[in-house]
Every structure is written in C-alpha cells, then in structure tokens.
Amino acid sequence: METFVYKPKGVCSREMRFEMDGDIIQNVTIVGGCAGNLLGISRILRGKHIDEVLDSFEGVRCGGKQTSCPDQIAKALKEYRKTV
C-alpha cells in the first residue's frame, strides 16, 4: 500500500491524501472544502480503479470555476500514475 499526497489548485480543499494499492484506491482523505460532500466522495472512491474515477470526475466544474474537487481528484490520480 502506498500513500500519495496532492495539493489541489483552484478549489477550497487544501490537501488530498490517497492510499493506493496499485491502480486501486483504498482510501481518500481530503482536508478543507465541503466536508460532507467530500466525505461522501471519499467513501464512493474506496475500491475503485483509477480509470473509473477518471472517466467520471475529469472535467467536472464547480460553478464558474474551471475546476472542482472531483476534477482535482482526477488530476491527482494522473499525477500518481506518473510516480508508479
């Protein structure tokens, strides 16, 4: 199991911690942002393959912003892939 930490940009959350088993997400902890929504998203992500998450989260926007927490999760997972 490996831990990957990502600092999101352009959103309210300040840090995303991923516990990974290869391409499978075991756990996600998000610091800052909309606590209830992000806790729900974290629970949904458990046991998911990176590709499933990228298909669903990449490009999602929040209001008038160019990004969102789900989009930042997708960016984080792409960065993680570069490290393994």
N, C-alpha and C positions, 0 to 999 in steps of 0.2 A: 504494500500500500504506500502511496506517495502523496504528499501534501503539496499543493500548488497555490500560491498567493498571487492575487491580481488586484491592482489598483485601478478601479474604473474611472472613466473620464466622462464629464458632461451629465452626470446623474447625481442624485442625493447620496447614494451609498458610497462609502469610503474604502471598503475593502471586501474582497470576496475570497474565501478560502475553500478550496476543493480538495477532498480526499478522494484519490483516484486509484483504481485497480486496473491498470492498462487504460482502455478506452471506456471503462465503465465508471460512472460517478457513484461513489459510495455515500458521500455526504457533502453538503454545501453549507457554509456559514457566511452570512452577509452582515457586515457591520454598517449601520446607518440605513437611511432610506425608509420606506414604508414598511414597518415591522411586520404587520400581519400579512400583507401581500407577499413579502419576501420570504417569510417563514413557510407560507403555502407553496411558493415556487420551489423552495429548497426541498420540501417533502416530496413534491412531484418528481424532482430530478433524481431521487435515490434509485439506484439500479438501472438508470437509463444509459444507453450507449451515446457517445458524443454525437454521432451522426443524427440521431433522433432529435437531439436538442438543437443542433444547428439548423435543421430543416424547419423547426417550429419557431425559434427565437431570433434568428438572424434577420436584421432589417426592421424589427418592431420599433416604432417610435412612441415617445411619451409626449402627448400634447404637441406643441410646436417645436420640440427639440428634435435634433437629428438622430437621437439615440434613445435608449431606455435601459432599465436594468436587465430585461431579458436580452436585448441586443448586446449589452456589455458582457453578459454571461457567455454568449456565443463568441464574442471576441476573446474572452479569457480562455475558452476551451480551444480556440485556434492557436493561441499563444502556447498553451500547454502542449499541444501536439508538436510544436516546433522543438520542445525541450526533450521529448522522448524519442 
